[in-house]
């Protein structure tokens, strides 16, 4: 993360030296919504709020926060057993099997990045790069389970007595977001913005994002 922030700062400083423009002379705020997916079977929504200011006539510094949910397909079968005491105080043993089918990540990102506009007109295409730090709420979705009861532990099949895989779910991550898009000037103060983003992540799956919004 420190290397990413250093690169972004280095680019900003060199751009300021290379072009004559008064930095931070205007600020924009934008509101965006859209979709994200790991594959097309698991499409979820995006929401983003972005602040942006000019560094030069072509380069903009931007920061954002928001919320989105990402679904990662997952396939793993859990086999385990437990002991319970029934009404007559005799122990009973239960073998249980269920499948882990997906991981759900509720993500709250904080980003800092650079946007480069190729031209300034009614349509203004651009590319961007952002460093992102994510706060994550993770969970695992499971299938309905099956269960069998036994009188003694020796009756339980061996496959239910093995050591189970311990899932470590992340609560944070960081990465890089690469983007391409274009803005359309609706009026002197209102603009439509459409963009595609690809998010590389160090802890969870990489995702595609299509978002649209307005900024003023």
Helices and strands as residue ranges (DSSP letters): H 2-18, E 27-37, E 43-54, E 59-85, E 91-117, E 123-142, E 146-150, G 153-155, G 158-160, E 172-185, E 191-201, E 207-215
